[in-house]
Amino acid sequence: MRIDIIGNLRDINYLSIMVRMLLALLCGGIIGYDREKKGRPAGFRTHILVCIGSSLAMITSQFIVSILGMDTDPTRMGSQVISGIGFLGAGTILTTSKQHVKGLTTAAGLWACASMGLAIGIGFYEGAILGCIFILASMKIMQGFEVLLLSKSDVIEIYIEVTCVEGIGEMIGFMKENQMSIMHFETVSSKEGNSSVGLFVSVTKIKEKSIEEIVESIKDHELVATVYHI
């Protein structure tokens, strides 16, 4: 008699629960390891816990319906996981002193990891494994593609800190002289509490120059204390 292995793993039994927990640990660990290597706020253990926890939520939902026979919506717990993961993801997003937002990819990765865990928990192994591959590919391969796209963008964002208030006008004039059209301009107080002034500027990129060359040309100005491409 042929044993339907896949069918048995989709049912609720000790073997299927063990396989789902191990798969959640493995898939969550793969994504978390990539984040851990890059020093992100949510790393190896966090992604494993998210994946296992969301997987357990779906196993519990299936258990309630299949084993206990309760007439309820098996997707309710899963939908609460998707909503609740937003609080954990929000904790990984921060704004640096230069107003540069960091952690968005980690937050999105946690959300995707939770969805992957839900797929594992309900026994959708094919979707979970493919999801893991595509999530990892998005984080690793697409990172280089994103850098390439940004390098070809016509608009660049720069943080400039000038040594005095008078430097604001000097900086605007300097950019216009160097054929940089200002799209957006914002000033902030210096984080050091001195007379320096921070500027967030969005300018059109000079086609003949790279971003690094533009930043270096601004850095050489006598009233510029520091400059970053953000």
Secondary structure, DSSP 8 states (H G I E B T S, - for coil): ----HHHHHHS-SHHHHHHHHHHHHHHHHHHHHHHHHTT-SS-HHHHHHHHHHHHHHHHHHHHHHHTS---S-TTHHHHHHHHHHHHHHHTT-EE-TT--EE-HHHHHHHHHHHHHHHHHHTT-HHHHHHHHHHHHHHHHHHHHHHHHHHHT-SEEEEEEEESSTHHHHHHHHHHHHTT--EEEEEEEE-TTSSS-EEEEEEEE--TTS-HHHHHHHHHTSTTEEEEEE-
